[in-house]
Amino acid sequence: MHSFGYRLNALLTFSVTILALMCAMASFSDNLNTPSPSVEIQIVNINWFQKQPRGNDEVSLTMNISADLQSLFTWNTKQVFVFVAAEYETPKNSLNQVSLWDAIIPAKEHAKFWMHTSNKYRFVDQGNNLRGKEFNLTLHWHVMPKTGKMFADKIVMSGYQLPEEYR
């Protein structure tokens, strides 16, 4: 006859095996989702564009951000982290990225939004490289699942340019 401890161990092992199998199936099912998010970012105003005392350029922007990220959510999605970054080239670096705004979207109901906002974080370049500079605004997202690997992607919007003179 088997003891109580042996039966409890067998039940616990079986339960953990089933739980691991369900987590693997949940993680695999995310690969079947093909998201199609959409976003539009419009720069409404350049609030100020100045040279700091140490010689660095700094910009303050007002933006309209319109996004529909509902397709990123599946039944396995815990939350989505999104951020807008300004990306540009300088003679020193082929890619400069400056985060302007970010948010955590906790549920699908909040994933379709429109907002009028200024940059949350300072848009500063180490040097005076921003005058007349063309740059891209990129919406990055990181999908954090309940189980499985994290997924990240982005949408790049080009055609933005800073003024030639400080304001």
C-alpha positions in Angstrom: 0.0 0.0 0.0 1.2 3.6 -0.7 1.6 6.0 2.1 -0.2 9.4 2.4 3.1 11.2 1.6 3.6 9.3 -1.5 0.1 10.0 -2.8 0.4 13.7 -1.9 3.7 13.8 -3.8 2.1 12.1 -6.9 -0.9 14.6 -6.8 1.4 17.6 -6.4 3.7 16.5 -9.3 0.7 15.8 -11.6 -0.8 19.3 -10.7 2.5 21.1 -11.4 2.9 19.2 -14.7 -0.6 20.2 -15.9 0.0 23.8 -14.8 3.3 23.9 -16.8 1.6 22.4 -19.8 -1.2 25.1 -19.6 1.4 27.9 -19.3 3.3 26.6 -22.4 0.0 26.4 -24.4 -0.9 30.0 -23.3 2.5 31.2 -24.4 2.3 29.4 -27.7 -1.2 30.8 -28.4 0.3 34.3 -28.4 2.3 33.4 -31.5 -1.0 33.0 -33.4 -2.0 36.6 -32.8 -1.0 39.1 -35.6 -1.5 42.5 -34.1 -2.2 45.5 -36.3 -1.8 48.6 -34.1 -2.2 52.1 -35.5 -0.8 55.4 -34.3 -0.6 59.0 -35.4 1.5 61.7 -33.7 1.1 65.3 -34.6 3.4 68.1 -33.3 1.1 70.9 -32.5 3.6 73.4 -31.2 7.3 73.8 -30.3 6.9 75.5 -26.9 10.5 76.5 -26.7 13.8 75.6 -28.3 16.9 76.9 -26.5 20.6 76.5 -25.9 21.4 75.6 -22.3 24.2 77.3 -20.4 26.5 74.2 -21.0 25.9 74.3 -24.7 23.3 71.6 -25.1 20.1 72.0 -27.1 16.8 71.5 -25.4 13.3 71.3 -26.9 9.8 71.3 -25.5 7.0 70.0 -27.8 3.2 69.8 -27.6 1.9 66.7 -29.3 -1.4 65.0 -30.2 -1.1 61.3 -29.9 -3.8 59.1 -31.3 -3.4 55.3 -31.0 -5.4 52.1 -31.3 -3.4 49.4 -29.6 -6.3 47.0 -28.8 -5.0 44.3 -31.2 -1.9 43.9 -29.0 -4.1 42.4 -26.2 -4.9 38.7 -26.0 -6.3 36.7 -23.1 -2.6 36.2 -22.0 -1.7 39.9 -21.9 -1.1 41.4 -18.5 -0.2 45.0 -19.7 1.4 46.9 -22.4 4.2 49.5 -21.9 4.3 52.2 -24.6 6.6 55.1 -25.2 7.3 57.8 -27.8 10.9 58.4 -28.7 12.5 61.1 -30.9 15.2 59.5 -33.1 17.8 61.4 -35.1 21.4 61.2 -36.3 24.3 63.4 -35.3 27.9 63.5 -36.6 29.0 61.6 -33.4 26.2 59.0 -33.2 24.3 57.2 -36.0 21.3 56.8 -33.8 20.2 59.1 -30.9 17.0 58.1 -29.0 15.3 60.5 -26.5 12.2 59.2 -24.7 9.5 61.9 -24.8 6.4 60.2 -23.2 5.4 56.9 -21.8 2.5 55.0 -20.3 1.4 51.6 -19.0 -1.8 50.4 -20.6 -3.4 47.9 -18.1 -6.3 46.6 -20.2 -7.8 46.5 -23.7 -10.4 49.0 -22.8 -7.7 51.7 -22.3 -5.7 50.7 -25.4 -7.6 53.1 -27.8 -6.8 56.7 -26.8 -6.2 60.3 -27.9 -4.2 62.8 -25.9 -2.9 66.3 -26.1 0.4 66.4 -24.1 3.8 68.0 -23.8 6.9 65.9 -23.7 7.0 64.2 -20.3 10.8 63.9 -20.3 13.3 66.5 -21.4 14.3 66.5 -25.1 18.0 67.4 -24.7 20.9 66.8 -27.1 24.5 66.7 -25.8 25.8 69.4 -28.1 24.2 71.9 -30.4 23.0 69.4 -33.0 19.3 70.0 -33.1 18.9 73.3 -35.1 17.2 72.4 -38.4 17.5 68.7 -37.5 15.1 66.2 -39.1 13.9 63.5 -36.8 11.5 60.6 -36.5 8.9 60.0 -33.8 8.7 56.3 -32.9 6.0 54.6 -30.8 7.6 51.6 -29.1 5.6 49.0 -27.2 6.4 46.0 -25.0 3.6 43.5 -24.4 4.0 41.9 -21.0 2.2 38.5 -20.9 0.8 36.7 -17.9 3.0 33.8 -18.9 5.7 33.4 -21.6 8.1 35.7 -23.3 7.7 39.5 -23.6 7.1 40.9 -27.1 8.3 44.3 -28.4 7.8 46.2 -31.6 7.5 49.8 -32.9 6.0 52.1 -35.5 8.3 54.8 -37.0 6.8 58.1 -38.2 9.2 60.4 -40.2 9.1 63.8 -41.6 9.5 66.0 -38.5 12.0 68.9 -38.4 13.1 71.4 -35.8 13.5 75.1 -36.5 16.8 76.6 -37.7 16.8 79.3 -34.9 16.4 79.1 -31.1 13.1 80.4 -29.7 
